[in-house]
Amino acid sequence: GLNELANLMVTYPTWKLRISGHTDNKGKRESNMQLSKKRAEAVKKYLMQKGLSAEKFEVLYFGPDKPIAPNETEEGRARNRRVEMLIVE
């Protein structure tokens, strides 16, 4: 989980983390953009509480723009409500 990720980032100080927030397509796009930003920022905040500096993170948010599953089913919408993390150097 996030605690293991924080430990790895301390162990490998050159690593940076790209955090991307996403939503399903329910509701207004503007609201979903804000929600996806809040999701990504929450992950950043948690990791910063583990001692990592803000410079270690790139926060992106896409709202409903990058679905990984169809939004026609609840299962698909649930998969689209996510935060993705990618180690970048």
Summary of the structure (lengths in Angstrom):
residues: 89
radius of gyration: 14.0
end to end distance: 20.3
largest distance: 41.9
contacts: 256
relative contact order: 0.28
helix: 46%
strand: 21%
